Amino acid sequence: QSDTHLLTVIRYIEANPLRARLVHWAKQWPWSSFLFRQDPQNLGIVDPSPVLLPENWGDYVNSSLTMRELEAVRLSIRRQSPLGEKDWVKKIAAQLGLSSTINPRGRPPKSLKK
């Protein structure tokens, strides 16, 4: 699996103050991990990113997520399921005992066969 999904989640988190219209730019929010990532020598309580962030990370965070990205992250949060490519999600969900989080909600339809 590529790192795109993880970058999307980090971006989603660091752009929260923007979506809430608390600031115009991510760097304006004093309690954001975004500020700490600007100075890798002074991460404070923020862990280093497990993947390399693009050089234009600030522009990336300040640009809106697509509706598809936003919906995918929110569904993953709501269902408490892994976020990623379909095969990877199935594999990780099975390994972590999260298969129920990726199954359709509700009772399965009755079979028409008798």
Sequence and secondary structure as in RCSB ss.txt:
>XXXX:A:sequence
QSDTHLLTVIRYIEANPLRARLVHWAKQWPWSSFLFRQDPQNLGIVDPSPVLLPENWGDYVNSSLTMRELEAVRL
SIRRQSPLGEKDWVKKIAAQLGLSSTINPRGRPPKSLKK
>XXXX:A:secstr
  SHHHHHHHHHHHTHHHHTTS SSGGG TT HHHHHT GGG TTS   SS   TTHHHHHHS   HHHHHHHHH
HHHHT   S HHHHHHHHHHTT HHHHS SS     S  
